[in-house]
């Protein structure tokens, strides 16, 4: 069976879906949603990837909508190395 490959919105690394955190737009806000239907965007488990995706507006571009980002999402990342 083929393993789904995804791309990090921050660094661009390609890897199996299980290696990433998944986000989606829920009522105009970015939320961490491991499993849901519809458009999603992925980042590595590293804080710099999240920050880079945020700075380059990758979340908005990948989700095709403007989303508010709660600063508490940074707590999903333990440190700079993941």
Buried (B, 14 or more C-beta within 10 A) or exposed (E): EEEEEBBBBBEEBEBEEEBBBBBBBEEEEBBBBEEEEEEBBBBBBBBBBBBBBBEEEBBBEBBEEEBEBEEEBEEEBEEEEE
